[in-house]
Amino acid sequence: MSNVHSGLLALILLSATLVHIAGAYLFFRVNLEKIEAQLNDIEMFSLNKNYYGDSFLGRKMRENFIMLVVVAPEIFKKQEIIPRHKLLKLSYGLRWGVRFIFLSMLAICLSAVLLYFFRLRH
């Protein structure tokens, strides 16, 4: 295995992070209202939309909520039990897109931690 310079790995990680941020922004810019319309049976969506509004930070909060509901709906047991059939109303492409954004976020975080502990800390 060739010895790749740590600066190059950091540059690759930075570019992956920027691509992720731009991709997630564009995905939710186009599909946020579609996702909320398809999941309108879950009453927490209307509460979040009314509470956070349509500002930039409000949209980010709604995006985070959508990601949590799609990836791990069981964490909202105290507020509202979300049955699987309500989540299946969301189209496959949108579900896949939200999960892909979540998994790419996890991969970038894991890569940053591994880069720090195995290459940059020395």
HUMO-V827776 format. One record per residue. N is the residue number from 0. RES is the residue in three letters. BURIAL is + if it has 9 or more other C-alpha atoms within 8 Angstrom, else -. Layout:
BEGIN
n=(N & N)
res=(RES & RES)
burial=(BURIAL & BURIAL)
END
This chain:
BEGIN
n=(0 & 1 & 2 & 3 & 4 & 5 & 6 & 7 & 8 & 9 & 10 & 11 & 12 & 13 & 14 & 15 & 16 & 17 & 18 & 19 & 20 & 21 & 22 & 23 & 24 & 25 & 26 & 27 & 28 & 29 & 30 & 31 & 32 & 33 & 34 & 35 & 36 & 37 & 38 & 39 & 40 & 41 & 42 & 43 & 44 & 45 & 46 & 47 & 48 & 49 & 50 & 51 & 52 & 53 & 54 & 55 & 56 & 57 & 58 & 59 & 60 & 61 & 62 & 63 & 64 & 65 & 66 & 67 & 68 & 69 & 70 & 71 & 72 & 73 & 74 & 75 & 76 & 77 & 78 & 79 & 80 & 81 & 82 & 83 & 84 & 85 & 86 & 87 & 88 & 89 & 90 & 91 & 92 & 93 & 94 & 95 & 96 & 97 & 98 & 99 & 100 & 101 & 102 & 103 & 104 & 105 & 106 & 107 & 108 & 109 & 110 & 111 & 112 & 113 & 114 & 115 & 116 & 117 & 118 & 119 & 120 & 121)
res=(MET & SER & ASN & VAL & HIS & SER & GLY & LEU & LEU & ALA & LEU & ILE & LEU & LEU & SER & ALA & THR & LEU & VAL & HIS & ILE & ALA & GLY & ALA & TYR & LEU & PHE & PHE & ARG & VAL & ASN & LEU & GLU & LYS & ILE & GLU & ALA & GLN & LEU & ASN & ASP & ILE & GLU & MET & PHE & SER & LEU & ASN & LYS & ASN & TYR & TYR & GLY & ASP & SER & PHE & LEU & GLY & ARG & LYS & MET & ARG & GLU & ASN & PHE & ILE & MET & LEU & VAL & VAL & VAL & ALA & PRO & GLU & ILE & PHE & LYS & LYS & GLN & GLU & ILE & ILE & PRO & ARG & HIS & LYS & LEU & LEU & LYS & LEU & SER & TYR & GLY & LEU & ARG & TRP & GLY & VAL & ARG & PHE & ILE & PHE & LEU & SER & MET & LEU & ALA & ILE & CYS & LEU & SER & ALA & VAL & LEU & LEU & TYR & PHE & PHE & ARG & LEU & ARG & HIS)
burial=(- & - & - & - & - & + & - & - & + & + & - & - & + & - & - & + & + & - & - & + & - & - & - & + & - & - & + & + & - & - & + & + & - & - & + & + & - & + & + & + & - & + & - & - & + & + & - & + & + & - & - & + & + & - & - & - & - & + & + & - & + & + & + & - & - & - & + & + & + & + & - & - & + & - & - & + & + & - & - & - & - & + & - & - & - & + & + & - & - & + & - & - & - & + & + & - & + & + & + & - & + & + & - & + & + & - & - & + & - & - & + & + & - & + & + & + & - & - & + & - & - & -)
END
